[in-house]
Amino acid sequence: VTGTRVLALLDRIVASHEALPGRGLPIGSLCSQHLANLYLSGLDRRLVERRLGLVRYMDDVVIFGRDAAEVRSAAEDAIAFARERLGLVLSVVHEPAATERGVPLCGFRVQEGRLSLSLRRRRRYLAARRRAGAAYGAGIIAGGALQRAMTSALAITAHADATAFRRRDLFRRPEPDA
C-alpha cells in the first residue's frame, strides 16, 4: 500500500466522524488510539529526552520527577511543543504533587503499588449494578441477561484494587422505598 493511499484512507476515517469543525474520530475508536500514538510520538521523544518518568495513554500524560520545578518546566515545554509543532491545545489538569497521594489517570488513581478507582468509576459501577438489579427485579431481564450485565459492571472495576469496595456495596442494606 502506498503512502498516498494510506493518507487517503486516514483522511476518510477522520472525516467520517466530525464532533466539531476540524475535529474527528470518536472517543474509543481503535484508529484514534493508533493515530494518537503516531501523532504524539514526537512529544513522547521530547519528554523522554528530559530523563523524567513518563506515562501516556492517548492524550493523558503524567510526568514523574523528583524536582517539581523540573516537572513543571517539562509540562510547559510539552504544552508549547504541542501548540507550535502539532497544532494541539493541551491543558494542565493537575499541578505537580507528591506521588504518595496518587495521580489520577484514565479513571483510576495510580499510587505506588496500588491502583484504586476514581470516584467517577465507582459511581459508574454502582449505577450499572443497580440498573441490572432493578431490571431483573422488575422482570424486564432474565437471569442470563442479569449475569451478563453484572459481568459488565464488574469489568468497570476489574483492573483496580476494588474487592473491598465491591464487597461493601454488595452487603449494604437496601434503602427503604420512599
N, C-alpha and C positions, 0 to 999 in steps of 0.2 A: 504494500500500500504506500502510495507516495505521500510526502508531507502535505501537499496541496489537498489531497483527498481527506487526510486526517483533519486538517484545519477546517475544511468544508463541513465534515461530519460534526466536529465540535461546535461550529457556528450554528448548525441546525439544532443541536441538542440544547445549547444555551438559549437560542431564540424560541424554543418550544414552550418555555415557561418564563413569563416575564411578570414578576411580582410588582415591580416599579419600573418606570422607563430606564433602560440601560442596566437592569439588574435581573438576572435569570437564575435558573436552577433551584428547584425546591429543596428545602432542608431535608436531609436524609437520602437524597439521591446518591447512588453509588458514583455517578460521574462527578458530583460535587466533591466527594472525598478525594478522588484521584486528581481532579483539577486543583484542589486546594494544595495537595502535596506538591504538584508540579509548579504551580504559580508561586507558592511561598517558599520553595526550596532556597532561593537566594536569601530570603530573610533568615531562614534556619542557619545557613552558612555564615551569615554575618554575625549572628548571635553566638554561634559555636566558636568563632574566632576569638571572642572575648573571654573564652575559657570559664564560662559560668555554667551552672546547671540549667538545662532547658527541657521542658516538656511541651509539646504542641500537639493538639488534636484539632484538625481543621483550622479554625481561626481563633481558638482558645490557646493562649500561650502563657506558660508560667516560667519565670526566670528565677533561678536559685543562686544565691551567693552569700558570702559571709559579710560583705560590706554593703550596707543599704545604699550608700551613695553610688557605688559601682552598679548595683542592680538598677537604680533609678536612671543612671546615665545610659545603661543598655536599653532600658524601656524607651527612653526619649529618642535614642538612636533608631530603634526599631520603628517607632511611630513616624519619624522623619523619612526613613528609608521607604516604608510602605507608601507614604504620601507622594514622595518625589519620584521614586523609581517604578512603583507598581500602580499608582493611581488609586490607592485604597486609603480609607479613613479608618484608623484604629483608635480605640478609646481605652484608656487605662481604667479598669474597673476597680482594682484594688491597689492600694499603695503598698510599698514594702512593709512586711511584717515578719515577726518571728515565726518560724515554721512549726514551732511546738503547738501553736493554735490551729494549725492546719491551713490548707489552701483549697478554696472552692474550685472544682474543675469538673465539668461535664456532669453535673448533678450529684456529685459526691464531695465530701470533704476529705482531702488527702492529708494524712498525718504519717509521721514516721511509724511504720509497722502497722498501720490501721487505715482502713477505708470505710468511712461512715456515710450514711445517707444524708443528702441535703433535706431541708425542711420541705421543699417543693416535691422531691421524690417520695418522701414519706406520705405526703398528702395524696399524691397520685396513687400510691399503693392502697391506702385506706379507702379512697373513693372507688377504685376498681373492685376491691374486695367487697365493699358494701353494695355496690351495684349488682354484682353477681349474686350475692346472698339474697338481696331483695327480689331479683328476677326469679330466682329459684323458689323463694317463699311464696311469690305470687302465682306460681305455676306457669310462668312465661317460658322458662327453660327447663330442660330435663337434667338428670344427674350428669350425663356425659358432657353437656354444654357447661354445667357448673364447674366440672373438673377442668375443662379447657380454660374457662375464664379465670379460675383460681391459679392455674399454671401461669397464665399471662400476668396476673397480678404479682405473683411471686417473682417472675422474671425482672420486674422493676427493681427488686431488692437483691437479686441474685449475687451480684459481684461485691456487695458490701458486707461488713460485719454487722448483720442486721437480725441475727437469730433472736436476741433478747427483745428487740423492738417488736418483731412479729409475734413472739410468744405473749408479750404483754397485751398486744392488741387482740389476739385470739381468745385470751382468757378474761378479757374485760367484760364486766356485766353489761348487758344491753341497756340502753337508756329507755325509760318508760315512755310509751306513746303519749304525746301531749294532747 
